[in-house]
Amino acid sequence: MEKVNQSVVSEFVILGLCDSWVLQAFLLAIFSSLYLITILGNIFIVVIIITDLHLHTPMYFLLANLSFIDFCLSSVTTPKMITDFLKKNKTISFGGCMCQIFFGHFFGGGEMVLLVSMAYDRYVAICKPLHYSSLMNRHTCIRLVMASWTIGFVHSVSQLVMIVKLPFCGPRELDSFFCDIPLVIKLACMDTYVLEMLINADSGILAIICFILLLISYSHILFTVCLHSKDGASKALSTCTAHITVVVLFFGPCIFIYLWPVSITWVDKFLAVFYAVITPLLNPAIYTLRNKEIKNAMKKLQC
């Protein structure tokens, strides 16, 4: 009878960002606008890179894929958050919750690996310019993108497998605006300490490996340019600032959400909003505002 009484939770209650209806109405307008700009901005970058033959290079091929992933990543949680501002009772089905977890880690893990691929592209372009066309050929670019999608998928499946069969029979309130593993796993009707360690190790290993590879790549780029140019530091920073900024914006919230031992609710909510809403918005802005070739392509499109 105990097994019958331990029924599986069919839905979770999402507490959201705040309780005030006035503030929720304000956030509805803000996040709806931000989401619209994010979608249009990332789609615009993909379209402009596809249509302009001058942008058919490895760097822009990877950038187009980054914009597509940002488009997908922002669509995992933001539409649900926006519609929940209109509801008094905010809930998400068990299946919907698992889907948010799966696709959030799928696109998030894929973006980590893709950022490493973009760093490698800049490393080859700056440190090995004579070998750039042979090292960064079409097949290499496709393999790098396929690797990012594959690793993201494997990472997401490994995360989902560990929680999808957990017994959820008691509390069902999530103090956030979307489902994520650190919050969902706390609602399981069992001791999850070991499982939490495994899940954090899974996410941590991927994040740390990618972050170390990024540090090595950009450190080597800065060292190489400084060594061979009088204005090396400024040129290197000018070339890589956009990439480094995106890396910091993406990995910063991830480190605090998944690897920081102390959990503070309002900080976690702020970082989750930044990761899910702001970062996909800033990426196209950072790359387009600092890129002359993208600006020229935009002018041609207007003409």
Secondary structure by P-SEA (a helix, b strand, c coil): ccccccccccbbbbbcccccaaaaaaaaaaaaaaaaaaaaaaaaaaaaaaaccccccaaaaaaaaaaaaaaaaaaccaaaaaaaaaccbbbbcaaaaaaaaaaaaaaaaaaaaaaaaaaaaaaaaccccccccccccaaaaaaaaaaaaaaaaaaaaaaaaaccccccccccccccccccaaaaaaaccccaaaaaaaaaaaaaaaaaaaaaaaaaaaaaaaaaaaacccaaaaaaaaacaaaaaaaaaaaaaaaaacccccccaaaaaaaaaaaccccccaaaaaaaaacaaaaaaaaaaac
